[in-house]
Each structure stands twice: as C-alpha cells, then as structure tokens.
Amino acid sequence: MTDESLKVGIVTISDRASKGEYEDKSGPAILDWLSQALVSEWKSNVKVIPDEQDQIEAELKALVDDERCHLVLTTGGTGPAKRDVTPEATLAIADKVMDGFGERMRSISLKYVPTAILSRQLGVIRKNCLIINLPGQPKAIKETLDELFEAIPYCIDLIDGPYIETNESIVKAFRPKSAIRKK
C-alpha cells in the first residue's frame, strides 16, 4: 500500500462525443460522483475517445503504464452493438479478470431496467490498477457507483494502491476490520 494520492483515469468511449457532435455527460458524471464520494486526496486524467478497439487499448495502457493510475473508469461501448468494443479492449490489456464487478453492476442495473442483461460491463486488473467498465448514462453511472464503489477501496489496497477514504453519506468503503487504518 502506498501513501500517494489516488490517480483516477476517466475514459468516455463514444464516436459522436469524440467528434464533438454532442456533449459528453458521462465523464463529467463520474467526476461529479467522485468529488462527492471521495474524502482522500485524488486527481483525475479525463479522456474522450472513439469506439475503436486499438485506441481504447492504447489509452488504457497509457493511463496504467505511463500515468500510473490506480483506478480507471470507462463509460460507453459495453452493449451488444457492433461498435461496442470496450470489453474486448479491456480484456486485451488485462492481467486478471475480476468477474464480480461485472456481475454486481448488472445486478444493480437490473433493479432499474430489464435491458441490464444486455450489458457486458466488467472489471479487470492491469499491474497495480483496477479498471472498471461503467454504464454509459449519467443516471446509471450514479446508481452503479452508489453501490459498487464500497468494494473498490479495499481492492485497491490489495493491489498496493493508496488507502482511499470515502464520504460515508455517499458510500461507505468496506474493509475487513484488520484492514481498517486508525485515524
């Protein structure tokens, strides 16, 4: 575990937003949620890129390998459409697949929409970074992070990342008693 600040990569994957045809609202929704939920010091690196597998892979590698992010959150490109290749790109650069993240995201979304079963969201680890493919809509991002994030700080502890503290009125980070730092 390190005492450095949390580094978060946020990647919106959208052909139209990357061309400026419409405003990206998903990346800002993630930033807004994190700014409310995180008590620990953190910084972000935000990108908007097209649905191109090679570009997604290159961006994820750069955020982990070069920028040394501890957490990368993607949004967009996880459905069944032909251009949706975020999961394929994420798996291509992964060291470990964390199946529970995808299962949990779909179970959260199923409370709101039956089409959650069409989602191919997942979580992986590359080096010392957790990468999670979030939904594409701001409302779904918030619903997902409100419940999913409770497991993220401890996962980052286990891969030697910084200790993350949360605003418990938004989300309470879960850790076993032996992993909780005394204040």
Secondary structure per residue as TSV (DSSP state, phi and psi in degrees):
chain	resnum	aa	ss	phi	psi
A	1	M	-	360.0	143.2
A	2	T	B	-115.4	156.2
A	3	D	-	-96.4	7.2
A	4	E	S	-73.3	167.7
A	5	S	-	-70.9	148.6
A	6	L	E	-66.3	132.4
A	7	K	E	-111.7	122.5
A	8	V	E	-118.2	125.0
A	9	G	E	-94.5	135.1
A	10	I	E	-125.0	120.2
A	11	V	E	-125.5	114.0
A	12	T	E	-89.1	127.6
A	13	I	E	-112.8	104.4
A	14	S	-	-159.6	125.2
A	15	D	H	-59.3	-50.8
A	16	R	H	-67.9	-43.0
A	17	A	H	-66.4	-36.2
A	18	S	H	-67.3	-25.4
A	19	K	T	-90.5	-3.6
A	20	G	T	79.5	14.1
A	21	E	S	-73.3	-24.5
A	22	Y	S	-152.2	159.5
A	23	E	-	-73.4	132.3
A	24	D	-	-71.6	118.9
A	25	K	-	-108.0	-15.5
A	26	S	H	-75.4	-47.6
A	27	G	H	-58.0	-49.1
A	28	P	H	-60.8	-31.2
A	29	A	H	-65.8	-38.9
A	30	I	H	-65.9	-46.6
A	31	L	H	-57.6	-44.8
A	32	D	H	-62.0	-45.1
A	33	W	H	-62.5	-46.7
A	34	L	H	-61.7	-39.5
A	35	S	H	-64.9	-27.8
A	36	Q	H	-85.4	-33.9
A	37	A	H	-88.7	-28.3
A	38	L	B	-94.2	130.3
A	39	V	-	-94.6	-35.0
A	40	S	S	-64.1	154.9
A	41	E	-	-67.1	139.2
A	42	W	E	-155.2	160.0
A	43	K	E	-138.4	155.6
A	44	S	E	-123.8	158.0
A	45	N	E	-131.8	109.8
A	46	V	E	-107.0	134.1
A	47	K	E	-134.1	150.5
A	48	V	E	-129.0	119.2
A	49	I	E	-134.4	160.5
A	50	P	-	-76.5	167.0
A	51	D	S	-76.1	69.7
A	52	E	-	-126.7	118.3
A	53	Q	H	-54.5	-44.8
A	54	D	H	-64.2	-36.1
A	55	Q	H	-70.0	-39.4
A	56	I	H	-63.7	-47.6
A	57	E	H	-58.4	-45.8
A	58	A	H	-62.9	-41.3
A	59	E	H	-67.9	-42.5
A	60	L	H	-62.8	-43.6
A	61	K	H	-61.2	-44.5
A	62	A	I	-62.4	-42.8
A	63	L	I	-65.1	-36.9
A	64	V	I	-83.0	-53.7
A	65	D	I	-75.9	-40.8
A	66	D	I	-96.5	-46.7
A	67	E	S	-83.6	-14.7
A	68	R	-	59.5	43.6
A	69	C	-	-67.7	148.3
A	70	H	S	-94.9	-24.8
A	71	L	E	-142.3	131.3
A	72	V	E	-124.7	125.9
A	73	L	E	-114.6	120.3
A	74	T	E	-102.8	157.7
A	75	T	E	-141.2	131.8
A	76	G	S	101.0	154.0
A	77	G	-	77.9	23.5
A	78	T	-	-109.2	5.6
A	79	G	S	-86.9	-167.2
A	80	P	S	-89.5	-2.6
A	81	A	S	-62.7	154.8
A	82	K	T	-55.7	-38.6
A	83	R	T	-82.0	-7.4
A	84	D	-	-80.0	100.0
A	85	V	-	-126.6	14.0
A	86	T	H	-58.8	-46.4
A	87	P	H	-62.0	-39.3
A	88	E	H	-63.0	-43.4
A	89	A	H	-65.6	-40.8
A	90	T	H	-64.9	-45.1
A	91	L	H	-64.1	-34.7
A	92	A	H	-63.9	-26.2
A	93	I	T	-108.4	4.9
A	94	A	-	-82.2	147.4
A	95	D	S	-92.9	-37.0
A	96	K	E	-141.6	142.5
A	97	V	E	-97.0	133.6
A	98	M	-	-108.9	82.1
A	99	D	H	-53.9	-33.8
A	100	G	H	-60.1	-31.2
A	101	F	H	-65.5	-45.8
A	102	G	H	-63.9	-43.2
A	103	E	H	-59.7	-44.7
A	104	R	H	-67.2	-42.2
A	105	M	H	-62.0	-42.1
A	106	R	H	-66.5	-38.9
A	107	S	H	-66.7	-35.8
A	108	I	H	-64.7	-50.5
A	109	S	H	-65.3	-29.9
A	110	L	H	-63.7	-20.4
A	111	K	T	-68.7	-21.3
A	112	Y	T	-110.4	-37.4
A	113	V	-	-143.3	136.5
A	114	P	G	-68.8	-19.6
A	115	T	G	-76.4	1.3
A	116	A	G	-58.9	-25.0
A	117	I	G	-67.5	-13.7
A	118	L	G	-83.8	-9.3
A	119	S	-	-76.8	142.3
A	120	R	-	-117.3	30.6
A	121	Q	-	-60.3	149.1
A	122	L	-	-154.3	172.3
A	123	G	E	-129.8	141.3
A	124	V	E	-141.8	167.0
A	125	I	E	-118.7	134.2
A	126	R	E	-126.3	120.0
A	127	K	T	53.7	-120.4
A	128	N	T	-106.4	37.7
A	129	C	E	-133.9	135.6
A	130	L	E	-94.6	127.0
A	131	I	E	-115.5	128.2
A	132	I	E	-127.8	130.3
A	133	N	E	-90.9	103.0
A	134	L	E	-85.2	167.6
A	135	P	-	-62.7	172.1
A	136	G	S	-95.8	-16.1
A	137	Q	S	-97.9	136.9
A	138	P	H	-52.4	-42.1
A	139	K	H	-62.5	-43.7
A	140	A	H	-69.0	-33.1
A	141	I	H	-60.8	-48.6
A	142	K	H	-62.9	-47.5
A	143	E	H	-57.3	-41.6
A	144	T	H	-69.4	-51.1
A	145	L	H	-64.1	-33.9
A	146	D	H	-54.4	-33.3
A	147	E	H	-105.9	-37.3
A	148	L	H	-71.5	-35.0
A	149	F	G	-64.9	-20.7
A	150	E	G	-57.3	-26.4
A	151	A	G	-93.6	-14.3
A	152	I	H	-69.0	-46.1
A	153	P	H	-57.5	-41.4
A	154	Y	H	-69.2	-37.1
A	155	C	H	-59.6	-43.5
A	156	I	H	-66.8	-35.1
A	157	D	H	-55.9	-47.2
A	158	L	H	-67.8	-20.5
A	159	I	T	-105.5	23.8
A	160	D	T	67.5	32.9
A	161	G	-	-92.4	-176.8
A	162	P	B	-71.3	156.3
A	163	Y	-	-77.1	121.2
A	164	I	-	-106.3	128.4
A	165	E	-	-110.9	144.6
A	166	T	B	-118.3	160.6
A	167	N	-	-78.7	107.7
A	168	E	T	-66.4	-13.9
A	169	S	T	-76.1	-15.8
A	170	I	T	-99.6	-55.0
A	171	V	-	-156.4	136.2
A	172	K	-	-100.0	119.1
A	173	A	-	-66.7	132.5
A	174	F	-	-98.1	131.2
A	175	R	-	-141.9	149.5
A	176	P	-	-61.5	152.8
A	177	K	G	-53.0	-36.9
A	178	S	G	-68.4	-15.3
A	179	A	G	-102.8	-1.8
A	180	I	-	-82.7	127.9
A	181	R	-	-82.0	139.5
A	182	K	-	-77.3	141.5
A	183	K	-	-85.9	360.0
